[in-house]
Amino acid sequence: MRLKMASAVDSPEENEAVGCVQCQKGSKLVLFVTGHCHWMCDYCPLSENRREVDVMFANERPCTSLDEVIEEARAMNATGTGITGGDPLMAREQSLEAIRRLKQEFGEAHHIHMYTSIPFPEHQASDFAEAGLDEIRFHLLNLELTKYLAIIKACEVAGIEVGIELPADPDEEERLFELLEELRHTEITFLNLNELEITTGNQAEMELRGFNLSSEMTAGAEGSRELAIQLKNRVEAAEHGLPDPLDNSMREKYGYHLKFCTASYKDAGQLRARFRRRAGQTLAPHEQLTEDDTIMFGALYSSQTLCENDQQELIEVTGISPEWLRIDLDNERIEMPVDLAEELSEMVNAPVAIVEVHPTHERLEVSLVWLNDHRP
């Protein structure tokens, strides 16, 4: 029997955490409860509009209440929620209330996982379990395990599945291999390694540490992917009773699953899957989903005072159903099918365009193609 060498696996694997499987399907709501965090890690990828700011987002939607969070979850028909930050423990009561509300609205089958780097008091594990938290992922600060052992045990006793999630820092190779062995003696069921990302939020710090992008096609740091794959190969070799690919040694099974998630898949695969799911739930009759998982439609530009009159005239002249038209007062336009916009562009003395937007709450515009010379 030969062990299949690990690679940048982007599809669900056997024994993978439920939270990961749902994320890969794009069916998990991402609930960012706060930008506050104790630690200010130099590799933190958060953008400036979220870092150390007391804001809440459900996916890309800014929210001022849990009612808006529920609306966004319904908009994508979410099967679960991942609670993140900042650090959700910096907004502990809000995180607990969010877990309770989501379970009340969507039932026990709605899977909820949460990230934290805080080794919080053991007695609080039952609070999260009673609220309905299914899975918790600890980020080990400075890769130190000892101070997390008690809360890992307490969460497992409370009935919460426990895992560890870390970036695969290329300059922490020795410590990460040591950690593989230390984790044998814990109650975790999975270890997730993420390819270290270089983003606008951490670029200066990453340059200070000497990290470069691995390629122009990904935000991953050079060497991170290779290290993660070596670590994964070690765990998989032990699982299958095979010699380790690095040192040819035989090792006992580790007792937990190791998942490697690439930067490109987190940025493109999971995000696009979530976009695609939300679009499928909210797509209007006049809209079409593109190969890039964006939404495309035609638009006739008018004014806030004339939009309703122009819409009625379109209905009367073309015979189109009102359901296939949408007034967007903010952008002063009437949305319609692309083919209708193409026909109208040669007939009307008004700007007509094809518009492409992200299938998110704010419908971020990503392209605008004018079909005639009457642009505003």
N, C-alpha and C positions, 0 to 999 in steps of 0.2 A: 504493500500500500504506500503510495506517495502522497505527501501533503501538498495540497494546492496552495501555492504561495499567496499570501494576502496582497491585495491591491487596493486601489481607491474604490472600495465597494460602496455603491450608492443605492442598493436595494436592501430591503429587510433581510436579516439573517436569522438563522435558528437561535432561539434563546435570547433574542434582542429585547430590550426594554420596550414595554408597550408605548411609552411616551415617544420613543424614537420612531417606532413603526407608524404611529399616527402623524408625526411631523413629516415623514417621508411621503405619506399619502396626501399631504396638504390639508388634512382635516382638523388640525389642532389650532385653536385660537392662541395667539401670542399675547399674553397680558403683561405689560410692563407697568408695574405698580408704582415705582418710584425710581428716580435717578440717583437718590442718595445711597452712598456706600461708605463703609468705614475705611476702605483700604487703599484706594487710588492705585491699583496695580498698573505698572507701566505698559502692560500689553492690553489694557482695557480698550475695546474697539468702539465704545460709545461715542457718538457725535456730540458736539458742544451743546446742541439744543436739548440733549437728554442728560448729560453727565452732571451730577450733583444738583439737579433741578427737581423740585417736587411736582412732577407731572405724571399723568397716567395715560397710557396708550393701549388700545385694543387693536392688535395688528398695527396698521398705520394711522388709525383714527385717534386723535386726541379726545379724551373722555373726562368729564367732570363728575360723573356719577356711575354707579354700577349698573343703572338702568341702560346707559349708553353702551356699556360693555356687553350686556345681554343682547342688545339690538345687533351689535356687530357679530356676536356668536351666532345669532339666528340668521344673519345675512349670509353667512358661509356654511350654515348647517353643521356647525362644529361638533365633532365627536369627543372632543376633549379640550383642555386648556393647559398651556405651559406658563407658569408664573415666574417672571424674571425681573431684572432691574439693571442697574443699581443692585441693591440687595433687598429682596422682599421682607427680610427680617427687620429692616430699618422702618418698615411700615407694617409691623406685625399684625395689628388689629385690622387694618384694611385688607391685608392678605387673607386673614382668617375669614373675614366677612365675605370676601370675594369667593372663597372656596364654598362657603355655606350657600350663597346665592346661586352659584352655578350648579351645585348639586340639586338645589330646590327646583330650579328652572328646567334642568335637563335630565335629572335622575341619576341614580347611582352608577349607571353605565358610562356617564360622562367622565372620562379619565383625566385626572388633574395631577400634574407633577410640578415641582417647585425647585428652583436653584437657590442655594445660599452658600456663603463662605463663612458664616458665623456658627461656631460650636455652641449653640444656645443651651440653656439649662435643660437637664434631662426631663424634668416634670412637664415641660411644655410640649413634649412629643405627643402626649395624649390629647392636648388641645387641637393639634393639627389632624390627628387621626379622627377625632370625634367630629371635626368640621367636615371631613371627607377627603383629605389629602391621600392620594393613592401612592405617590412616588416622590422621593426627595433625592436631590442630587447635590452632593457636597463638593465645593471647590476648595481644595486644600491649600491654604495660604502658605507660601514658601515650601510647598510640598511636604509639610510636616503633618504626619498622621496622628501622632499620639493624642493631641488635645481634642480630636474628633471621635476617638474610640467610644467614649461613654455615650455620646448622643447618637452615634450610629447604632449602638446596641439598643438604646432606648426606643429609637424609631422602629427598629425591627420588631421589638417586643410589642409595640403599640399596633403593629399590623401594617406599617408603611414600608413599601419596597424601597431599599436603599442602594444608591449607586454613587460613584465618584465621577466627576467630569472635569477634565483638565486640558489646557492647551499642550501640545507636544513641542515644548521649547527645545530647539536644537542644542542649546548650551546646557541642558539639564539631563543629558543622556545617562550618565552614571546614576544619578538620583532616581530617575524614572525606572530603570531596571531594578534598583533596590526596592522601589515601591511595589513593583509587581509581586515580590516575595512577601513583603510586609502585609499586603492586602489578603493574602491567603488566610490569615488568622482573624479576619473580620466577618461581619454579617452581610457584606455587600453582595449583590447579585450581578452587578455590571460595572465596568470601567469604560467610560467614553473618553476617547482622545480626539481632540479637535485640532486640525491643522492650524498652526499659529498664523493669524491674519495680520497683515500690515494695512492699516486703514488711515483715513484722514485724521481719525481721533487719536491714533497712537504712533503715527509715522516718525515724529521727532524722537520719541523714546526708543523705537525700534532701531533707528539709525545709530543712536548712541551705543546700543548693544551690538552693533555690527551686522544686523540682519538685512538681507536684501530680498527682493521678490524672487521667487523661484522661476517665474516666467512672466511675460507680458500678458498672459491670458488668465492669470489668477492672482488673488490677493495673498496667497500663501507665502510664508517665509521660507527661504531656501534652507533645505535640510530637515524641515519639520515633517514633511510627508514621509521621507525615507526613514526617519527615526520611528514614527508611529507604526509603519509597516513592520519594522524589525521587532518592535514590542508585540505587535499583534501576532506575528509569526511564532514568537516564543510561546505565547499562550495557546495558540492553535496546535502547535506541535505537541505540547504536553497533553492537550485534550485528546489527541489521536494516538498517543503512545509512540510518538516518533522522535528521532533525534532533533535537537534544536538546530535550525539552519545556520546560526552564528558560530556556536562552539561545539556542535555535535554531541552535546550532553543530553542524557535522558532526565526528564523532570516529571514529578507528580502533577496531576491535574491541578489547576489553580482554583477551581470552584466558582469562577465567575466568568461572565462573557466580556470580551474586549471588543469594543466597536470603534472604528476609525471613521471620522467624518471629515471630508475634504472641504477646504474653503470654497471651492467653486461650486460644490453641491449645496452647501448651506446657503450661498448667495444666489444661486441660480435654480438648482433642482427643487429644493424645499420651498423657496419663495414662489417660484413659478407654479408649483403644484397647488400652493395655497391660493394664488391669484386665479388659477384655472377653476378651482373649486368655487371660489366666491363668485366668479363670473357666471358659472353654470347655474348658480342659485338666483342671481339677480339680473341676468341678461334680459333687456327689454326687446320687444318685437323688432324694433328698427335697428338694433345693434347686431354686430357679428364679432365672433371671437377669432382673433388672428392666430397664425402659427406661433407667434411670440407670446401668446397668452395675454394680449392686450385687447381692448375693445375698440372697434372702429364703427363710425357712423358718418352720415352726411350732415351738413348744417347750412341753413340759410340765415344770414345775419340780418338782424332787424334792430329794433330799439325796444326798451322796456314798455313804452307806451303803445307800440304798434304790434308787438309779438302776437297778442291774442287775435287781433284783426287779420294779421297775415296768416296765422294758423287756420282760421276759419275759411279764408280765401283758398288756401291750398286744398282743404277738404272739399270745397265746392267745385274747384276747377279740375282736380285730379281724381276725385272720388275715393281717395285713400281713407282708411279707417282712422279715427282719432287716436286709437291705441298705438298707431305706428308713427306718431309724432309726439315730441316732448319739448315743452318750452323751458329754456334755461335762461332765466332772467339775469342771473349774475354775469353770464357771458353774452347776453343780448343776442340769442340765437334760437332757432327752431331746429331741433334734431330730427333726423329722418333717415330712411334707408339710403345707402350709398348710391344705388342705381337711380333713385329719384333725384338725388342731389346732382348727379351727372347730367340728367335730362334738363333740370331747371337751370343749370349754370349757363346754358346757351339761350335761355328764354327770358330771364328776369334781369332787371336793372338793379341788382343787389349782390353783395358778396356771397359766394357759395364756396364751401370747402369740404374736404374730407378730414375728419378729426380722429385722432388715436389717443386713447387715455388708458391709464392703469385701472384695473377693475377693483379699485379700493374706494373707501368712503369719500375721500376728497377728489377722486377721479383726476389724478395728476395728468396733465396733458403732455404727451411725449412726442407728438408730431402734428403738423397742420399743413395741409396741401391745398392751396387755392386753386379753384377750378375755373375762375374767370378773372377779369381785370378790375373788378369792382371792390377789391379788398378795402377794408376800413382804414 
